[in-house]
């Protein structure tokens, strides 16, 4: 598969945006160490959670001593978007064995969906989709983990006045804007922003949870109301991992 032209194409298209992914990973790595996580815990979080927005969302809760259930609920709500993104993969990979799909789910990220749907806009299985997918997620995962681990290890060498908090906000905004590609996504983003501002007074940053729930509800309603929705198509073939 590594020699397949679609694997190389997927890797090349993801490489064009890997600089932004790496910068976000670096910021997240620094933030974890600055928040007081030990080196082993920060490394474990980077490798197992592998979700920068969820990691950044729960760090302030660690610092304020929030209850564990609030931390878990916040991380789960932030990652609810992957439920919606996962439905985008179903027409292509829904027929694969469960073990394969679980491995794919760990590596799948927001921008992988964007590049994949640009390459394969027709929601039907095709042999080229498998190597293209793995080419993209391989570059994305390596870019993120390399820079995140660098941020964790070198965090105490970074001066406080560099303003990584603001830089992290800009990085998140930049990556978010790449995902807003039609009326539905823009509307969901607008609803999330409005809900977050309206509920800003809630304790423990629960306004973020409320904003995510509002956006997910809007996105699901719009998705079900969209004309021409297709049922997932099965995928035949053997496990090639």
DAWOHU-V141454 format. One record per backbone hydrogen bond with DSSP energy under -0.5 kcal/mol. CO is the residue of the C=O (numbers start at 1). NH is the residue of the N-H. E is the energy in kcal/mol with one decimal. If there is no record, write none. Layout:
# DAWOHU-V141454
CO,NH,E
CO,NH,E
This chain:
# DAWOHU-V141454
1,4,-1.5
4,8,-1.8
5,9,-2.1
6,10,-2.7
7,11,-2.2
8,12,-2.4
9,13,-2.6
10,14,-1.8
11,15,-2.1
12,16,-1.1
14,17,-1.4
15,18,-0.8
17,21,-1.5
18,22,-2.9
19,23,-2.3
20,24,-2.1
21,25,-2.4
22,26,-2.6
23,27,-2.2
24,28,-2.4
25,29,-2.5
26,30,-2.4
27,31,-2.5
28,32,-2.1
29,33,-1.7
30,34,-2.8
31,35,-1.7
32,37,-1.8
33,36,-1.6
38,42,-2.8
39,43,-2.4
40,44,-2.5
41,45,-2.6
42,46,-2.3
43,47,-2.2
44,48,-2.2
45,49,-2.0
45,50,-1.0
46,50,-0.5
51,55,-2.5
52,56,-2.7
53,57,-1.9
54,58,-1.8
55,59,-1.2
56,60,-0.7
58,62,-2.0
59,63,-2.0
60,64,-1.7
61,66,-2.6
62,65,-1.0
67,70,-0.5
67,71,-1.7
68,72,-2.6
69,73,-2.5
70,74,-2.5
71,75,-2.3
72,76,-2.5
73,77,-2.5
74,78,-2.7
75,79,-1.8
77,80,-1.3
78,81,-0.7
79,82,-1.6
80,83,-1.6
80,84,-1.0
81,85,-2.8
82,86,-2.3
83,87,-1.2
84,88,-0.8
85,88,-0.9
85,89,-0.8
86,89,-0.7
86,90,-1.1
87,91,-0.6
89,92,-1.5
89,93,-2.7
90,94,-2.4
93,96,-1.8
97,101,-2.1
98,102,-2.4
99,103,-1.9
100,104,-2.4
101,105,-2.3
102,106,-1.5
103,107,-1.2
104,108,-1.9
109,113,-1.4
110,113,-0.7
110,114,-1.4
111,115,-2.3
112,116,-2.3
113,117,-2.6
114,118,-1.6
115,119,-1.8
116,120,-2.8
121,123,-0.7
122,124,-2.8
126,129,-1.8
126,130,-0.5
127,130,-0.5
127,131,-0.7
128,132,-1.7
129,133,-2.6
130,134,-1.9
131,135,-2.2
132,136,-2.0
133,137,-2.6
134,138,-1.8
135,139,-1.4
136,140,-2.2
137,141,-2.9
138,142,-2.2
139,143,-2.4
140,144,-2.3
141,145,-2.8
142,146,-2.3
143,147,-1.6
144,148,-2.8
145,149,-2.6
146,150,-1.7
147,151,-2.4
148,152,-2.2
149,153,-2.6
150,154,-2.4
151,155,-0.6
152,155,-0.5
154,157,-1.7
155,158,-1.6
157,159,-0.6
159,162,-1.4
160,163,-1.5
163,167,-1.9
164,168,-2.6
165,169,-1.7
166,170,-2.2
167,171,-2.5
168,172,-2.4
169,173,-2.4
170,174,-2.6
171,175,-2.3
172,176,-2.5
173,177,-2.4
174,178,-1.0
175,179,-0.5
176,179,-1.6
176,180,-0.6
177,180,-0.8
179,181,-1.2
182,186,-2.1
183,187,-2.4
184,188,-2.4
185,189,-2.3
186,190,-2.4
187,191,-2.5
188,192,-2.3
189,193,-2.5
190,194,-2.5
191,195,-2.6
192,196,-2.5
193,197,-2.1
194,198,-2.6
195,199,-2.1
197,200,-1.4
199,202,-1.9
202,205,-0.6
203,206,-1.9
205,208,-1.5
205,209,-0.7
206,210,-2.4
207,211,-2.4
208,212,-2.3
209,213,-2.4
210,214,-2.5
211,215,-2.3
212,216,-2.6
213,217,-2.4
214,218,-2.2
215,219,-2.7
216,220,-2.6
217,221,-2.4
218,222,-2.6
219,223,-2.4
220,224,-2.4
221,225,-1.7
222,226,-1.0
226,229,-0.6
234,236,-0.5
